Amino acid sequence: MSCVQEVLIIKYGEIALRGKNRHIYENMLLDSIRKNLAQAQCGDFYVRKEQGRFVVEWNGEVEFARIMPHITCIFGITSACIGIKLADQSMEAIQAAALAYARQHCPTPATFKVDTRRANKQYPLRSDEISAQVGGFLLDNMEGLKVNLSAPDFTLKIEIRSFAYIYSPKSEVKGPGGLPPGSAGKGVLLLSGGIDSPVAGYLAAKRGIDLVAAYFHSPPYTSERAKEKVIDLARRLSHFTGKIRLIVIPFTDIQLKLVERTPPEKITILLKRAMLRISGQIAQQEKALALITGDSVGQVASQTLHSLYAMTGATEMPIIRPLACFDKHEIVTIAQNIDTFPISIRPYDDCCTLFLPKHPETKPKLSIIQSVEGNVDNLGELIEQAIADAEVIEF
Amino acid sequence: MHKIYLDAAATAPPLDAARTAAAKVMDNFGNPSSLHAMGLDAEREIETARAAVARAIGGKNGEIYFTSGGTEANNMAIFGGAKIHNGARVITTAAEHPSVAEPMKEMVQRGFEVLHLELTQDGLIDPSVLAKALAVSTCLVSIHHVNNETGVAQNIAVLGKIIKDTSPRTVFHVDAVQSFCKTPIDVGAMNIDLLSLSAHKIGGLKGCGALFVREKVHIRPMFFGGGQEGNMRCGTENVPGIAALGAAAGHRIPNLQANHTHAARLKELFIGLINPLDGIEINGENASPYIINMSVDGIRPEVLLNAMSACGVYISAGAACSSNKRQRDDESAVLRAYGLSRKRAETAVRISFSPENTTEEAEIAAEIFMDCVKKLRGNKVIK
């Protein structure tokens, strides 16, 4: 039986649909898998590329239960499961292994089917012939089985590739999907201490965007604890992205200047424009290609469509708003799933809440906003200074 | 940057005597319940500390039960001391620390009638109001000695006498966490039945406190187990914490009067120096010299706190214990209970001294306070 081996079969979704650049994405995913396995000290492993699959095999004993979470958190992976690899692809070997596998994984009585996929077209039998023969063999050798092709209790998958593999879809653990970390390039996430922005960051990272997070700190109006909260959020996001750069921008002077020069109902819009402007400049420094915000249309005054329109011209960078059309409860659900929620609800104010006017404008006019902004003298200098004084924290 | 710590009411810097006492027990680490020589040594440490604490409040050694701190002592006093057959009424005030106020909410759930005495604008209890409240049979009165936010000191001796004269069966509990070793306490003369105290407010370690329980008063324990602390508080004793508490109390009591005078000087100095500022109101007449509570018009307390923290001066907004509670409006429940305006309650900061603070520190801190207030008032912030 030495040619029969337990392996981890990893499936990836969208990447398989790529054209000639597919191997680039596959290699990125491969790197992430190798990195996570190495970090988790998962022993002496080898990752084999099969068409549309990665197969991880080990030299020696493996604790699959411990390894699984390190794999199923990687963006780009749709599922992972434990399966059997056969070096000997003869029908006798496949039938014997299938019987052993079914005895172990299929509690009887049950209905079943065998589903074969033949990537190796050199194999002498067609897929349906293999399924029929193995199915017949199982029926003959195992009590309590009945065939049901449309809705079986148990499906036995056989894949004929450079080796033969056997597994059951039941033991598949779902992955997050998306694209491999960093495969899309870099983006600057405007990270506040709230619920939304970390979720926006997560969704952007899921599409392969490497994150640089920008946080605007306004001491003494925002406390050290508010900053600590953002640091904890960034650290939490780094679990998904592998790494993250957090840039803490001193914002007090800009904020006070704007508060002094702006009618109260317009202050939030002007503060946001300043943040976008600074983030845009940071994006250029960091060679990033987009900004990411947690805006959700209509959630608060500064997120009405009018208000979002009033951001026009604050930056040349494209702004990605992953949550634009999400309801609050949908955002909260994701925040809970990715464990940023308990950090986000700590009670420390961020710089916006402390300067919140009683009646913020919900339908600001771009032209007026621009002219108010234009009248704030040396805003550009203050922004340069803030960027120069920024603190960088790496995770 | 020189650090000036003015938040001793939250926790005080540990005294050298306390550190030494705790460190000694690290070498002498036996379990006080063990029968061998090392166990006996540990037991002796505890009994020495017990005697020091008893002496500090005029109680007997056997009346001191060590706990995990002030919160546990308060919980033990309220849930263990209130017995429904002595009357369903429990009397307290609306200006108590959360470790009394929250158990009181639970007492309501358990069927007690909790009566909150009205306070004057100075934060004091009118003795006649207490006397009137005692007309209904009352099982427990729980009143703080020195208020943790304002430093206002109740006249415990007068209140204790009223309770003993009008309703001798009523158990009188005093939360003395802020007054222990700072203001003279005599449990006999003050007619106190139960008294809570905490180690880290006087230069001991965190995680240790005690409840004084008068000899003839019986309360139900909260923890059951190995019979420690005369079966009143089971669980292996926190020997380092207890040893440090004993050492700290032993160090504080002989200097109580001198420290009191010194704190009064610091308070007077600080208030005098910031006098030129407008819009400052001191909250609580007749307050402990260790605490200054004041409302600073036009500035959010946590902003002032952050600004001073950045300059190396550490103060508190309202009370440190409540700053991690999730309440949107930051007003002080204590100041509201005094009948002060919402604005005044929302803008209160607390400065609290330990005897180790120097006059120089008070001077520098006052200067930084003035600078921060002026600077922040200059910034036009939407309120």
Interface residues (C-beta under 8 A of the other chain):
Chain A: P219 P220 Y221 T222 S223 E224 L256 V259 E260 P264 I267 P347 D349 L354 F355 L356 P357 K358
Chain B: R300 E302 V303 L304 L305 N306 A307 M308 S309 A310 N324 K325 R326 Q327 C372 L376 N379 K380 V381 I382
